[in-house]
């Protein structure tokens, strides 16, 4: 009996279309990658001349380069490159256009425009070598969840995503659209996470998670880029933040807190958040508390330079420029102290404020402010995966993990600026960029 006839009979027997049966019977694609240098982020070492065998969407084996590739495997020669796990950005914003002087710009765009901007930004992020992102918020609620799902089902090219859905913020707080006249009503989808009491916080957390978010992003202090708010001023009490943490925990997930000011950081840490975003005005007490509680720090220490340059070129409001000047170097000093104290640090950029294709620009900044090159790379791979709770599938190159693999020319650890020129990107066994 011919193979096609057998597939048809099997399909009819189990009620599966014949073309689906043919797909099930097809063996997974096998790829063998020859790596000149391979960064083992688990051991903190670089190994020469390795062979990575990928079967389907997973890494099957990592072997010495002299090993013969499996019969029929597609061979990818990256012998002149440094090969690493796909990078992870734990503080990205893929929805919307870049930050603009017009704070109400999101109101001038339709939901479709916001979604398609996400398609563009997702592609740029993936081609920059970031195969995973934690998207920490969008003004228009849950557009990020739709983008995540479109990527997951193959409709859109982009990184695998965990999404916040919407900002949990107080009225007129750091996560609000500010600047409309008093008699203008902002549409509900832009105020989806607004909550001003502990009970309201719980209710909004439930609504966001029921709407499809993976975790909760709470705005604990004012923001640099939201006019009228003060980065150092707390916007939620410890009790209100704890309400969010407890409600999220019932859903099996966590809260991350946007927090610039030291008091807001301490409230959030005591309340049990998983990570502090920005941490610009962190003090010694907050650092000690984060170390004690095991709270992660995600600090966007490149971002201030971009705002200082682009903001002045494009005439951003004086208030924003002043707040940026007041927080940039203070944030970097706090980063150095937190690193020295042993606080857990994961990579996060605030991309969306600046072009997503520049997401790797922060890596050399982290070395400049105290990390070794290997520590910086770990922050954007294994450490980031641990923060997300995804270390079982991404963040390192190991048998059984998803085949998220990138390559950078030459000795990538010699100068982390090289990560702006990622030459090869594979996500889940599929090559999206090749030399």
TADAZI-V651830 format. One record per pair of residues at least 6 apart in sequence whose C-alpha atoms are under 7 Angstrom apart, sorted by sequence separation. I is the first residue (numbers start at 1). J is the second residue. If there is no record, write none. Layout:
I_J / I_J
This chain:
11_17 / 39_45 / 40_46 / 53_59 / 54_60 / 138_144 / 150_156 / 151_157 / 169_175 / 172_178 / 195_201 / 223_229 / 248_254 / 259_265 / 367_373 / 385_391 / 412_418 / 425_431 / 426_432 / 11_18 / 39_46 / 53_60 / 151_158 / 169_176 / 222_229 / 223_230 / 224_231 / 248_255 / 394_401 / 425_432 / 38_46 / 39_47 / 53_61 / 152_160 / 167_175 / 222_230 / 223_231 / 351_359 / 393_401 / 394_402 / 425_433 / 37_46 / 38_47 / 52_61 / 53_62 / 151_160 / 195_204 / 222_231 / 245_254 / 367_376 / 382_391 / 385_394 / 392_401 / 393_402 / 424_433 / 425_434 / 8_18 / 11_21 / 37_47 / 38_48 / 52_62 / 221_231 / 222_232 / 245_255 / 311_321 / 349_359 / 366_376 / 385_395 / 408_418 / 423_433 / 424_434 / 7_18 / 37_48 / 51_62 / 52_63 / 193_204 / 205_216 / 221_232 / 222_233 / 257_268 / 265_276 / 408_419 / 423_434 / 424_435 / 36_48 / 37_49 / 38_50 / 50_62 / 51_63 / 148_160 / 221_233 / 222_234 / 423_435 / 36_49 / 50_63 / 51_64 / 148_161 / 221_234 / 222_235 / 308_321 / 349_362 / 363_376 / 382_395 / 408_421 / 7_21 / 35_49 / 36_50 / 50_64 / 51_65 / 220_234 / 221_235 / 381_395 / 382_396 / 408_422 / 409_423 / 7_22 / 35_50 / 49_64 / 50_65 / 176_191 / 220_235 / 381_396 / 407_422 / 408_423 / 34_50 / 35_51 / 49_65 / 220_236 / 257_273 / 407_423 / 34_51 / 256_273 / 259_276 / 407_424 / 33_51 / 34_52 / 96_114 / 145_163 / 255_273 / 256_274 / 257_275 / 258_276 / 259_277 / 260_278 / 261_279 / 406_424 / 407_425 / 32_51 / 33_52 / 95_114 / 144_163 / 254_273 / 255_274 / 256_275 / 257_276 / 258_277 / 259_278 / 260_279 / 261_280 / 262_281 / 406_425 / 32_52 / 33_53 / 95_115 / 97_117 / 145_165 / 254_274 / 256_276 / 257_277 / 258_278 / 259_279 / 260_280 / 261_281 / 262_282 / 266_286 / 275_295 / 276_296 / 277_297 / 278_298 / 279_299 / 304_324 / 405_425 / 406_426 / 32_53 / 96_117 / 144_165 / 260_281 / 261_282 / 262_283 / 265_286 / 269_290 / 274_295 / 275_296 / 276_297 / 277_298 / 278_299 / 405_426 / 31_53 / 32_54 / 95_117 / 96_118 / 274_296 / 275_297 / 276_298 / 277_299 / 278_300 / 404_426 / 405_427 / 31_54 / 95_118 / 142_165 / 171_194 / 275_298 / 403_426 / 404_427 / 30_54 / 31_55 / 94_118 / 141_165 / 142_166 / 169_193 / 170_194 / 262_286 / 304_328 / 403_427 / 404_428 / 30_55 / 141_166 / 168_193 / 169_194 / 170_195 / 171_196 / 403_428 / 404_429 / 29_55 / 30_56 / 133_159 / 135_161 / 166_192 / 167_193 / 168_194 / 169_195 / 170_196 / 269_295 / 402_428 / 403_429 / 28_55 / 29_56 / 94_121 / 132_159 / 133_160 / 134_161 / 135_162 / 136_163 / 137_164 / 138_165 / 139_166 / 166_193 / 168_195 / 234_261 / 241_268 / 245_272 / 28_56 / 94_122 / 115_143 / 131_159 / 132_160 / 133_161 / 134_162 / 135_163 / 136_164 / 137_165 / 138_166 / 232_260 / 233_261 / 245_273 / 118_147 / 130_159 / 131_160 / 132_161 / 133_162 / 134_163 / 135_164 / 137_166 / 231_260 / 232_261 / 234_263 / 238_267 / 242_271 / 137_167 / 231_261 / 234_264 / 237_267 / 238_268 / 241_271 / 242_272 / 301_331 / 34_65 / 301_332 / 115_147 / 126_158 / 347_379 / 125_158 / 126_159 / 238_271 / 336_369 / 346_379 / 347_380 / 123_157 / 336_370 / 345_379 / 346_380 / 122_157 / 123_158 / 122_158 / 32_69 / 119_156 / 122_159 / 218_255 / 220_257 / 221_258 / 332_369 / 346_383 / 347_384 / 215_253 / 216_254 / 217_255 / 218_256 / 219_257 / 220_258 / 221_259 / 346_384 / 201_240 / 205_244 / 215_254 / 216_255 / 217_256 / 218_257 / 219_258 / 220_259 / 221_260 / 215_255 / 216_256 / 217_257 / 218_258 / 219_259 / 221_261 / 373_413 / 32_73 / 89_130 / 92_133 / 94_135 / 198_239 / 202_243 / 31_73 / 32_74 / 33_75 / 34_76 / 36_78 / 87_129 / 88_130 / 92_134 / 93_135 / 166_208 / 198_240 / 201_243 / 202_244 / 205_247 / 30_73 / 31_74 / 32_75 / 33_76 / 34_77 / 35_78 / 36_79 / 86_129 / 87_130 / 88_131 / 89_132 / 90_133 / 91_134 / 92_135 / 93_136 / 95_138 / 165_208 / 197_240 / 201_244 / 205_248 / 221_264 / 30_74 / 31_75 / 32_76 / 33_77 / 34_78 / 35_79 / 36_80 / 37_81 / 38_82 / 39_83 / 86_130 / 87_131 / 88_132 / 89_133 / 90_134 / 91_135 / 92_136 / 93_137 / 175_219 / 220_264 / 33_78 / 34_79 / 36_81 / 37_82 / 38_83 / 39_84 / 86_131 / 87_132 / 88_133 / 89_134 / 91_136 / 93_138 / 174_219 / 198_243 / 202_247 / 35_81 / 36_82 / 37_83 / 38_84 / 281_327 / 303_349 / 35_82 / 174_221 / 280_327 / 296_343 / 297_344 / 298_345 / 303_350 / 35_83 / 141_189 / 165_213 / 174_222 / 178_226 / 296_344 / 297_345 / 298_346 / 300_348 / 306_354 / 95_144 / 140_189 / 141_190 / 164_213 / 168_217 / 169_218 / 173_222 / 174_223 / 178_227 / 232_281 / 281_330 / 295_344 / 296_345 / 297_346 / 298_347 / 299_348 / 300_349 / 140_190 / 163_213 / 164_214 / 167_217 / 168_218 / 169_219 / 280_330 / 281_331 / 294_344 / 296_346 / 298_348 / 300_350 / 139_190 / 141_192 / 163_214 / 164_215 / 167_218 / 168_219 / 280_331 / 287_338 / 291_342 / 162_214 / 163_215 / 164_216 / 167_219 / 174_226 / 279_331 / 282_334 / 291_343 / 364_416 / 164_217 / 290_343 / 363_416 / 364_417 / 280_334 / 174_229 / 173_229 / 361_417 / 360_419 / 361_420 / 302_362 / 360_420 / 301_362 / 173_235 / 358_420 / 302_365 / 301_365 / 170_235 / 145_212 / 145_213 / 104_177 / 103_177 / 103_178 / 104_179 / 103_179 / 137_217 / 136_217 / 227_319 / 227_320 / 225_320 / 224_320 / 224_323 / 224_324 / 101_316 / 101_317 / 128_357 / 125_356 / 128_359 / 124_356 / 125_357 / 124_357 / 121_356 / 99_352 / 98_352 / 99_353 / 98_353 / 90_346 / 92_348 / 98_354 / 90_347 / 91_348 / 92_349 / 93_350 / 98_355 / 89_347 / 90_348 / 91_349 / 92_350 / 93_351 / 94_352 / 89_348 / 91_350 / 92_351 / 93_352 / 89_349 / 92_352 / 131_404 / 129_406 / 89_380 / 88_380 / 87_380 / 88_381 / 129_422 / 87_381 / 90_384 / 128_422 / 85_381 / 88_384 / 129_425 / 131_427 / 127_425 / 127_433 / 86_395 / 85_395 / 85_396 / 85_397 / 86_404 / 85_404 / 86_405 / 85_405 / 86_406 / 84_405 / 85_406 / 83_405 / 84_406 / 83_406 / 84_407 / 83_407 / 82_407 / 83_408 / 81_407 / 82_408 / 81_408 / 82_409 / 81_409 / 82_410 / 80_409 / 81_410 / 82_411 / 44_374 / 80_410 / 82_412 / 41_378 / 62_399 / 61_399 / 59_398 / 60_399 / 59_399 / 60_400 / 41_382 / 59_400 / 58_400 / 59_401 / 58_401 / 59_402 / 58_402 / 59_403 / 57_402 / 58_403 / 57_403 / 54_403 / 42_396 / 41_396 / 40_397 / 58_428 / 57_428 / 58_429 / 57_429 / 56_429 / 54_429
